[in-house]
Amino acid sequence: MKETPNIADNALPPTPADVNVTRRKIIHGASLVAGGSMLGLATGGVWAAGSDKPEKEEVKIGFIPLTDCASVVMASVLGFDKKYGVKFVLSKEASWAGVRDKLSNGDLDAAHVLYGLLYGVQMGIGGQKKDMAVLMGLNNNGQAITLSKKLADKGAVDGASLAKLMRTDKREYTFAQTFPTGTHAMWLYYWMAANGINPMKDAKVITVPPPQMVANMRVGNMDGFCVGEPWNHRAIMDGIGITATTTQDIWKDHPEKVLGSTLEFAKKYPNTCRAMMAAILDAGKWIDASLANKNKMAEVIADKSYVNTSKDAIDQRILGRYQNGLGKTWDDANHMKFYNDGLVNFPYLSDGMWFMTQHRRWGLLKDDPDYLAVAKSVNQIDLYKDAAAMTKTPVPKSPLRTSKLVDGAVWDGSNPKAFAASFKIRA
């Protein structure tokens, strides 16, 4: 597989003035949607004093302009952070490689980040090796694989028809993901392999930052891509792509973005981490609570300070209203979730292990690690349980869960080495 360097994001990050104007403009309306409950948050708070007080009251949190940054953004905009004695300073980043580097060197305290990216850094395969921490999940579902309109015009509209076209139309096909060890790379590879395409041998795979996907497809740089919303829906709106599959059809309620930090940060600032998680749990609960809240969230994050797109590029799929760009429309009950009674947010050990099994499958890991030991080190379950208790968020009984994926494989975390070796198509 050939990898290309990240393509720079030309969009400049917002200035503090931009962010302040945006926040003033939207916080009144959003607070009203929340039932006026935000008005007292800044004056009271869970953390009055004592040993549980956050060690670091101002935390710099990075995010990439994607719909699934919403709970981090809304925790800040609605003042949930202040409720728990911290202030989120949000930093819009250009690429996942930039997020990785800033987390590792301490320029960011925490980030909205790809689950598989943190495990790649942990294992030394997605950047310089460093001990990392998954604090909590931020969302399930809500990504997609887009194929170019040119491919669709030739009959490639799903996995089976893409495989057929690639067998008959012999040329180099190029597909894009967002980071080599990240979630989108793993969804793309899994889906291609489930349809008989070996992503390591049958295609060229490149790395492109999420906000640049649509522009690169428009000029013909790739045949397809896997990315988070709103960029799949944006490709349909712009008439350059179609949705071949959603990631929830690859794995229902799959893990996606997490709140991540270095392990050093989590150990040094545990109260700060609990406060961050509690604020984001409250925000995720708020988003999932009603259609009105989802609509308000879409209005907020569409602003140039955050995702920088039109509200209608965000709000349809956040409500589960899908179209594929070819006339098919459907309501998807498994759309992006931010809370779902805490099932979204619990850092399951089996989720972390799954990414390592796929890194092993595709040759990114050369040997089998001690899957369970690594996951226990990275996923901060005890810290998360504290934050869950603070927010009255239910916690599952087991740190492992069972899922059935699109190819019929059942993953339960019980034998990761055998699972990694079980696939016919692999590196």
Secondary structure, 3 states (H helix, E strand, C coil): CCCCCCCCCCCCCCCHHHHHHHHHHHHHHHHHHCCCHHHHCCCCCCCCCCCCCCCCCEEEEEECCCHHHHHHHHHHHCCHHHHCCCEEEEEECCCHHHHHHHHHHCCCCEEEEEHHHHHHHHHCCCCCCCCEEEEEECCECCEEEEEEHHHHHCCCCCHHHHHHHHHHCCCCCEEEECCCCCHHHHHHHHHHHHCCCCCCCCCEEEECCHHHHHHHHHCCCCCEEEEECCHHHHHHHCCCEEEEEEHHHHECCCECEEEEEEHHHHHHCHHHHHHHHHHHHHHHHHHHHCHHHHHHHHHHHCCCCCCCCCHHHHHHHHCCEEECCCCCEEECCCCCECCHHHCCCCCCHHHHHHHHHHHHHCCCCCCCCCHHHHHHHHECHHHHHHHHHHCCCCCCCCCCCCEEECCCCEECCCCHHHHHHCCCCCC
